[in-house]
Amino acid sequence: MSDGWIMVPKESWRSEIKRYLPRLEAVTQLDSKIEGFIKQYESFWPDPNMSSGSWCEPLHQGSLIAFNLMGYAVMNFNIAINIIIAIKEQWNSGLFVIVPLNTRFVFETWGAIHFSKTTLFRLCSEENIQREQERLDRLIFGAKKSEVFLPFGGVAEKQSFSVMEFIRCLKDEYKDAEKIYDFLSEASHPNMFQNFYFLMAGPPISNWDNLGFKNHARQLLDKTLTALETASKGVQLDILDILQIGTSYIEKQCNKRT
């Protein structure tokens, strides 16, 4: 006879998540155009001035800003895609308690990409080189408070942008960006009930036999997945815009010099 309780894992969560699997599969599918553009960009990395004649050399300062904004966006795009794949795996294993946190990270990453796109738009339309260079420096070399080492020596001294600036920047594309971000944040910090709902959605608790919980949990999971779908779509649309606009701007600057 056991001296304590024995928790018997329930498997009801497996049948419940089947309704979400087609959407999870779709959210990891990439636009076929993206891979080609990223390969084109990465062929110039890490030194855009060693372009083997594809672009003029050395690049105009505005072109260097555009190139590095593209690099910043590509890095964040890769982060977002890796997190989305991880979320799919967590969902499939019933580890729902950390899904809102990771979905929030995807949302933040989308905001960073969109913020770099608005910077690139301003560069192309207003040609304020100094202003956009300062913004780029904060994006790439900035840190919040902790010590961040730079690969070429020293530590970050620039003040990074607040993540809320990235989220607010999304409003021109998604008016409910802050509202959805707040929803994701509630379950990304210790919050007794919001954390517990996500915890009970998977093993070993799996509270799906409780009808009241089932109705509420379905709403929470659907809202979280909708946020992930929105961010994933936004990330892909924005990275395409950035790579197309940035490439066009650099080529235009090169043509001016020939």
Buried (B, 14 or more C-beta within 10 A) or exposed (E): EEEEEEEEEBEEBBEBBEEBEEBBEEBEEBEEEBEEBBEEBEEBEEEBEEBEEBBBEEBBEBBBBBBBBBBBBBBBBEBBBEBBEBBBEBBEEBBBBBBBBBBBBBBBBBBBBBBBBEBBBBBBEEEEBEEBBEBBBBBBBBBEEEEBEEEEEEEBEBEBBEBEEBBBBBEEBBEEBBEBBEBBBEBBEEEEEBBBBBBBBBBEBBBBEEEEBBEBBBEBBEBBBEBBBBBBBBBBBBBBBBBEBBBEBBBBBBEEEE
